[in-house]
């Protein structure tokens, strides 16, 4: 109930303000409401579509220096149009005696008694001048606001109705015809005036004239010329101003009273409706005006609006009077104690409601913040935060190099993890491009939802990357564990993956042989560092071309350590479920479940073959099946047909000896027995020698049974190797179709 009261009060205030926003419209929509300084109310209008009928049609002649208004039907100039409500009661021009009169002030051409063109000479020696005939029109000469005026010497002029009945008349006297006239007033000497009202009786003031004629009596006055006499029905207020000048005028002001067409005289128009009151006047028909406190044009739909002084009143507006100079009327707002009390109560309740809403909102935010803090703590624990803290605290200097990000900072950096920021998607998650507050561009890896079996793998990647400080290894900047899905923040690598440039190359750019040697040497150096130079030997366990990224200078960056393992120096292998990518998987590891550093060597050998041949690690056969690139490569090496498998894009870019040296190195990396493969450190040295054109050779033995083992691994399939054929310690293994996690954009 209180809310409803408050709403109604606000609605009332809005309606009052809305009503005060626009001045009352006096003309029809899209019709001009003024011509020069003359305002044009309905039913008048410029043009047939803006007026009620042709009797009210007016013309605005703008060709003159100052625009003039004319009644089209009678071609007389209109000086002013008055309607009820034209002046407010507080306006200085408001006159209570004439405020409700509907009148027109016009300029009437002066018709002289002089000559035969404008006067009729009767047999009884009289001259007649006739007025404009307004019979059948809504206009009448006002008897209340006009006065009959005669100027001349020794002349008597009578004003008659249409019926010939004398209405009034007067005579102006002079000593002789040449005597000077009184130019300061019109009281009988050279000029006289007469009222159109009978003996001062105001009862008939509304009886206007639609026509009149003026009769000049010349009987016995033949010595005097009729050209020295003028008479007119003139606006009362202009008599003094025109006194002594009437003979020289071409036109004079007069007042017409107007009414609506007869249709408005029907009974249904009489009464009060929609802030408008209409009443029937015997002489003027139906007259309408806006009810207090409204003003405007009552003859126009919605033409009445609240007077300006009352628009801010919340209670009743009253009209008062004063005897002070100027406007003698004023408006005031009555005090409504009930409304005042209601407003105070509504204000108090409103303030209380606002405070209650603010309090509830603050409490909601507080509870939400506490809930979010608990949720973050819960996710931190679920995502292995405690394990990570334990791992990091056990490593010297690691905590200083790894930042724990708040989720709000990463959301802002990635624009709320917008899809437009996605760099790539892989088996372990999605990578987004972002910008930190300090302006650094980063790659944010959003891992897939992990279960308890995957937590160790995720934490393992954080710990391993935190320990690595090598220019050819992707740098881990920090992580975030406050969300349901753990997040890792890496340095951003601009030029995508080696896999993209080898197998999805464009015509505009391809990886040259020199660049391929550089990428191979840098990748080998990074893996050699992991195997032998880090604080604890680290086995990558998922070396492939899609995990070798290229920076802006196309330098290699080894990435994706989600499956890597750090071991003690005394350990020679890690026993786990088979995990890796088909095509790169070490056969010895596949058979024994024991991953050694030589398993990484085998995978790197496949990458070398990709660099030499430009082919994918799994190749289609002519029979429609699939074959491992390593098997196909070894087959060509055995048959001494290496040239058939070389990448045609780089064949002409180097000497044959370099291809042969890299091919031999790749063959040695692909030995079936890990002990017969070179170490990553030896591979790094050999590649550096090849780059400097001083190739070295690995002296490891090649046992005769190796060919037999190769033959055992040759396999063709009707389709790609299914990821279900490999198991891993975190569920299904990564397939060869997995997209790289960081790509060029």
N, C-alpha and C positions, 0 to 999 in steps of 0.2 A: 504493500500500500504506500509506504513511504517512497519507495523507488518510483512508483507510478506518479506520485505528486511531484517529485523532483523532475521527472521527465516532462510532465505537462508544463511546469514552470519554464523549463528550458525551451520547450517548443513554443510557448507564448512569446518568450523573448526573441526567439529567432524570427517568428512571424512579424513582430513589431519592427525589428530591424530590417527585415526584408521589405516590409511595406514602406519604410523610410528610405530605401535605397534608390527609388525612382520617383521623379516628379509625375503628377497625374497627367495622363495623356488626354488631349482635348480633341484630336482628330482621329480619323479611322487609321488602322495600321497601314504602314507604307505610303501614307499621304503626307504632303508637306503641311506643317501646322503654323506657318507664318509666311508673310510676303512683306519684305522690308521690315518695318516696325509693327506691322499689324498682325496679331495672332488670329488664327482661323480655327474656330471650334466646329465640331459636327453639330448641326446637319450641313453646314457650309463646307465647301471643298473646291479645290482647283481641279477641274476636269469632271466628267460625268461619273467616273468610278469612285470619286472621293466625296460626292455630295449626295444628299437624300434624293433630290429630284432637280430638274433644270431650274426651278425657281430659286434654288440655293447655290447654283453654280456660279463661281467667280473666276475671274481671269487675273493673273499676276503679270503685269506688263513690266518686264525687266529691261526693256530697251532704253528707257529713260535713265538719267543720271541716278535717280533714286527710284527703286521699284514702286509701282502703284497698283492698287487693287481695284477691280471694277466688277459690278454686278453685270453678268453677261447678258441677261434678258433686257436690261434697261440702259446699259452702257453708262452708268453713273459711277463716279469714283467713291470707294469706301475708305473712310478715314479711320474707322474704329468699329470693332464688333464686340458688343457686350453681351454676356450671358450670366445667369445666376451662378455665383461661385468664381467669377473672374477675379474678384478682389477678396482677400481674407478680411475678417472683421478687425484684425490687428493691423491691416494695411492703412496707411495714411489716406489713400485714395478712396477707401470704402465709405459709402454714404448710405445710411440706413434707409433713406427715402427712395432711393433709386437702385439699391443693390440688386433687387430681384427683377428689375426691368430688363427685358430682352430688347436691345436697341442697336441700331446701326447709326453711325454718324457718317453722313455722305456730303459730297460737294455737288450742289444743284446749279446748273447753268441759270444765270439771271436772265429773265425774259422782260424786256422793257416795254413800256406803253408807247414808245416812240416808233412811228412807222406803221405800215400795214402788214408787214410780214409776221410780226409777233403780236399784233393786237387787232381785235375786231371792233369796228366802229358801228355802233347801233344808231338806229334812227333817233333815239332820244339823246344823242350826243354823249354816249358813254363809251369807254374803251375797256376791253376785257383781256386779261392774261390768265391762261390756264396752266395748272401744274401737271406734273407727270401723273398718269393714271395708273394706280396700283390695284385696280379692281381685279379680283380673282387671284391675287398674289398673297403671300404671307406678310406683306409689309403695309404699314399705316404711318401717316405723319403723326407724330406725337403731339397731343394737345397740352400735355403736361410739361414737356421739355422744350417746346418751341414757342416763340412769341411772334406776333404779327407786327411788322415794322414798315413804316412809310417815311420816305424822305422827299422833300420838295417844298414848294411855297404855295400856300393857299389851295392845297389839294385835299380832297376827301376820298379815301379808298376804302371799299368794303370787301370783306372776305366772305364768300358764300360756299355752302356745301354743294354737293352734286345736285341736290333737289332745288337749288335756288334759294334756300333759306339763308338769311344773313346770320353769320356766326359771330363776327366782330368787325370792327373798323375803327379808323381814326383819321384826324385831319392835322396836317402840319401847317402852321401859320407863319407868314413872313410879312414885314412892312412893305416890301415890294419884291418883285421877282429876282432882282439882282442883289438883294440883301444877303449878307453872310449868314451861314448856317452854324448852328451850335455843333461843334465837333467833339465835345467832351461828354455829352450825354444825349439822351433822346427823350426829352420831356415836353415836347410840343412845339418848340421854336425851331422850325426848319426840319424837325424830325419828331415823329411820334411812334408809340408802340402800344399794343393792346394784347391782353391775354385772351387765350382761346377758351378759358374756363368761364362758366356763367356765374357772374357776380361773386367770384371767389369761392364758389361751392366746389369742393374737391371731389365730390361724389362721382362726377362724370369725367374725371381725369383720365380714365382708361379708354374713353371713346375716341379712338384715333380716326384720322381722315384718310381714306384711300384716294381722295381727289378733292381739289378745291380750285376756285377761280376768284380772281381779284378784279373788282369793278371800279374804274376811275370815273367819277362824275365830272363832266366838263360844262354842265349847264351854267350859263351866265359867266363863264370864265374863258371866253374865246381868245382874249388877248394873251393868254398864257400858253406856252408850248407844252405838249405832253412829254416831250423828251427831257424835261426838267423834273420828272417825277419817277421814282422807283419804289417798289414795294416787294416784300418777300416774307416768307414764313421761315424765320431764322432761329437757330439754336439760341436758347436763352443766354447762355454764358458768353456768346459772341457779340451781343448787342452793343455793349459799351465800346468794344474794340472796333466795331464796324461803323459806329456812329459818325456821320459826316462823310463817309466813304462809299456809301451804298451805290451812288450814281456811277462811280468809277469801277465797280466790280464786274467781273465776267461770270463769277460763280460765288456761291455763298454756302456755309455749312448749315445743314439741317439734320434733325434727328428722326429716324424711322423706328417704329416698334415692330418687332417680328414675332411670329409664332410658328408652330409646326403645322404640317398639313392636317387636313381634317381627320385623317385616320387616328391621330393622337387624341382626338376629342372623344373617343369611345370610352365607355365607363371603366373598362378593365385597366385603363391607364391611370385612373385616379386611385390614390392610396399610397402606402409605404411598402417598399420592397427593395431588399438588397441595398440598404443605406441610402435609398432615393425616395423622396416624397413628391408625388404629382397631385395637382389639384386643378379644378376647372375654373377658369376665369371667363366671365360672361363676354368680355370683349376680346381677349387674347387667346381664348381656347385653353388647352391644357398646358400648364406651366410646371416644370420639374426642377428640383434643386437637390443638392446633396445634403443629407442630414448631418447635424453636428455630432461628432467632431470630424466630419469628412469634408473634403473640398474637391473641386475638379469640374468636369463636364458631365452633368447627370444624363444627358441625351446620348452619351456614348457608352457601350457596354464596358463595365468595369472601369468607368471613368472617374469614380469617386474613390479617393484615398484619404487616409488620416492626415489631418493638418500637421505641418512640420512641428509645431510647438507641442503637439500631443503624442508624438510618436514614441517618446521615451517613457510615457506614463504607464506604470504597471497597474494602476487602478483607474478610476473614472477621471476624465478630463473635464474641467468646468470652465465657463466663460465668465469673466469679470469685467467691470467697467471702472473708469477713472475720469476725473475732471481735469487731469493734467494735459498740457499741450501735446499735440501729436496724436497717435492712435489712442482712442479712449477705451478700447477693449483689450483684454489680455486673456491668455489661457493659463490655467494652473492645474496641477495634478493633485487630486484629493489623496490624503493619507488613508490607507486602509490598514488598520491595526491588525486585522485578521490575516491579511496578506503578508504584512510585515512579520508577524509571528510565524507564519508558515515559511517565509523565506529564511528567517533565523533558524527555525527547526530544520528546514531542508539543508541549509548550509552546514549546520552542526552535524547532521546525519551524513551529509556528503563528505565532510572532513573525516568523520569517523570511519566511513567506508573506505576512503582513500588510505587512511592509516592502517586499517585492517588489511586491505589488499597489499599494501607495501610490506606489512609485517608478515603476511602469509607468503609473499614472494621471497622475502629475505629468508624465512624459515625453509622454504622450498629449495632455494639456492644453497643454503647451509647443509641441508640433508643430502641434496644431490652431490655437493662437493665431498661430503664425508663418504657417501656411497661410492663415488668415483675413486676416492683415495683407497677405500677398501678393495674395490675392484682391481685397481692398479697393483695393489700389494698382492692380491690373489693371483693375477696374471704373472706378476714378477716371480712368484714362487712356482707357479705351474710351468712357466717357460724356462725354468732352471736358473733363475736369478741367484739363488743361494749357491748352486753348484758353480756358476760363473764367478761369483765373488770368491769362492774358495779357490778356484783355478787361478784367477788373476792375482790374488794375494800371495799365491805360492811362487809367482814368477817375478823376478827382480825387474823393476822399471816398467812393467807392463801397464800397471794402473795409470801411470802418468801419461802414456801414449794413447790410451783408449778412453773415449768419452761416452758417458751414458746419457743419451738424449731423452728429453721429455717428449711424449707423443704430440703435444700441442706444437712443439717446434717443428716436428717433421710434417705434421698436417699443413702447417703454414708454408713449409718449404715446397711441398708437392701440390699445393692448391687443393687440399683435401683429397689427395690421392686421385686426382682427376684422370680419366681415361686417356685424355690427350697427352698426359705426361708419361705414358707407358713406353719404356724402351724395349722391353722384350719379356717373354714368358718362357719358363722352363719347367722341368719336372719338379723342381724344389720350390718354385715361387714365381713372383712377378717383380720386375725391376722398374722403378719410376725415376724420372729425372727431377731433380729438385735444386733449389738454391738456398743455402743457409743464410742466417742473418748477417754473417760476416762477408757475404758475397761469393763464397765458394760454391762451385757447381759440383753436385754429388749424385751418386746413384744409390737409391734407397731400395733394398731388396726386402720385399714383403713375402716371407715364407708362407707356404701353405700350412693349414692348421696341423699342428704336430700333436702326436700322442706321446706317451711316456717312452716308447721305444725309439722315438726320433729326437728326444730332447738331448741325448748325449751327442748325437751327430751335429745338432745346431750349436750347442755350446762348444763342441770341438772345433768348429770352424772359427768361432770368435777367438778362442784361446790360441789356435795355431797362427792365424793372421796377426794377432797381437804380438807374437814373438818374431815375426818376419820383418826384416828391414832391408829390402833389396829393390833396386831400381826397376827390375823386370818382373816384380810381383805386385799385383794390385794391392794397394794400401787400404787397410781397414781403418776408417776414421772413428767409428763407434757403433753403438747398438742401442736399441730400445726394447725393453721387456714389459712395458706397461699396458700392452694390448693383448687381445686374445691371440693374435698372430704376431710372432716375434719379428723384429725389423733389424736389418744390418745396413750400415751407411758406409759406402765405399767412395774412393775417389772416382770421378767421372772420366771414363775413357772414350775419346771422341770418335775413333774410326772403326768401331765395331769389332768383329771377330775375324780371325784368319779363315774360318770356314766360309764366311760370307764372300770374302774377296777371292777365294779359290774357286768356289762352286757356284756362286751367284754373281759373277763378275759382269760388269757392263762394258760396252764398247769404248767408253770414254777413258777407262782406267783398268789396268791389270797389274798384278803384283809381278814385278820383274824378277829375273833370276838373282840379281844382286840383292834385292830386298828379301827374297826367300832365304838366301843364305844367312843374311843378317838376322832374320826372325828365328831361324833354326838355331843359330849360335847363341842368341840372347835367351831363348827358351831353355836351351840345354844348360847355359850358365846358371839360370834361376833354379832349375831342378837340381843341378849339382850342388848349389848352395843349400837347398833344402835337405839333400841327402847327407852332406858331409861337413857343412860349415855352420849350420845353425846350432843353437845350444843343445838341442836334442834332434836326432835324425827324424825327418818328416817324409812320409811316403804320401804322395798326392793321391794315387789310386783312381784318378779319372782324367788322365791326360788325353786330350783330343783337340782338334783344331778349333772347335767352338769354345774351348776354355782358354784359348790364347787370344788375347785382345790386342788391338793396335792403337797406340796413342796418336797424337796429332803429327808426330814425325815418323809414324809407322814403326815405332819400336815395340817389341813384344812385351806383353804383360800377362803373366800366368795368373789365372783366376779360378774361382769356384773350389774351395777347400772343404766343402761339406762332407766329403767322404774320406778326407785325409786322416792319417794317424801319426801321432808322434810316439816314438819308441825310445827306450833306453839305449845307451851306446852298446851295451852287451848283447842286446837283442839282434837277431839276424832276420826275423820275419814276424808277421802278424797273422794269426790264425783267425779268420772270420768267415762268415757266409760270403759267397761270391757276389761282388758288387762292382759294377762298372758299365761300360757302353759296348754293345756288340760291334765288332769290327776293330776295336782297340784292345780287347781283353786278352791277357796273357794266357795261352793254352795251359801252361804249367800251373798257373794259379787256378784256372778253371778245374783242373783235375785234382789238385791237392788241397785247395782252400787255404793255401799258405801264400800270403802276399809278401814279396821281398822288394828290395830296391830295384832288382832286375825286372820286376813286373812293370814298373814305371818306364824302364828302358824299352821294353817291348812296345808299350803304347806310344812312346816317342818315335820308335821306328816306323810305326804306321803313319805318324804325322810327317816324317821325312818322305815316305813314299807318296803321300798326298802332295807334298811340295814338288816332287819330281814329275809326277804323272798328271796332276791336276784333277784326279778322279776322287770320288767319294769313297769312304771306307767300306761300303757295301756296294758292289757293282752288279748290274744286270748281265746275264749271260745271253748268248745267241739263242739258246734253247728256251728262253723265257723265264729262267730261274734267277737265282741270286748267288753271288760268290764273294768271299772276302777279298778285299783289295790286297791284303798281305799275301794270301795264297796265290793270287794271280801274278803279283810282282815276283814272288819267289819262283814261280813257274817260268816266267820270262828270263829270269836270271840263270836258271838251270839250262835253258835252251839257248842261251846267249843271244836273245832277241830283245834286249833292253830298249833298243831304238823304237820298237813297235808300241811301247807303252809310255814313252816320254811325252810330256805336255808340249804340244806344237807351238804354244804361245811363247815359250822361252828357249826353244831348241837353238835358235840363231843368236842367243844373247851371251853365250859363253863357249868355252872350249869343251871338247868331248871329255877330256880328262876329269873336269869338275863333276860332270854328271856321273861318270864311272866311280869317282871317289865317294860321292854322296850315296850312290846306289850300293856300293860295297859296304859302306857304313850302315845303311839301312838294313841290308841283308844280315849283317852281324848282329844288329839289334833284334832281329826277328828270329834268332836261333831258338829252337824248341826248348833247349835246356838253358836255364837262367845263368848257370855258371859260365857258359861259353859266350855270354853277351858282355860287351864292354860296360864300364861304369859310366854314369852321367858325367863325371869329371873328365874321363878319357874322351867321351863323345864331345864335350865342350872344347877340349884341346884340339881334337881332330878337325872340328868345324872351323875353329879359328885359323888352323893351318890352311885349310882349303880356301878360306876367304883371303888369306895373305899369299895364295898361290904357292904354298909350300906344304902340300898335303902329306900327312903322316898316315901310317897304316896300323891298324890294330893287329897285334901279333897273336891273338887268341886262336886256339886250334879249332878246326872244323871237323868233327868226327864223321866217319863214313855213314853212321846210322841216321844222320840228320835228314837226309833225303827221304828215308823211310818214314820218319816222323812227319815231314811235310806232307807226304802223300796221305797220311792218316787224317790230316786236318782239312783236306780238300773236300768241300761239300757243296752241292747245289741243292736249291730248294725251289719249290713251286712258288714261293712268295718270300717276303722279308722274314728274317728271323724274329720270332715272336718274343716280346718282352716277358712273357710268362715262362720262357724256357730258362730264364735266369732268376735266381732269388737273391735277395740282399738283406742286410741287417736292418733296413728301415722299410721293408715292404717291396713292392715291385721295383725292378731296376729301371734306370733311365734308358729309354729307347733311343735309336739313332735319329728319330724325328724330333727330339727335344730341341726347342728353340734356344738360342743363346740368351743369357741373362742380361748382358750389356751389349747394346748395339749402337751403331751410328745413327743419328737422326738428322 
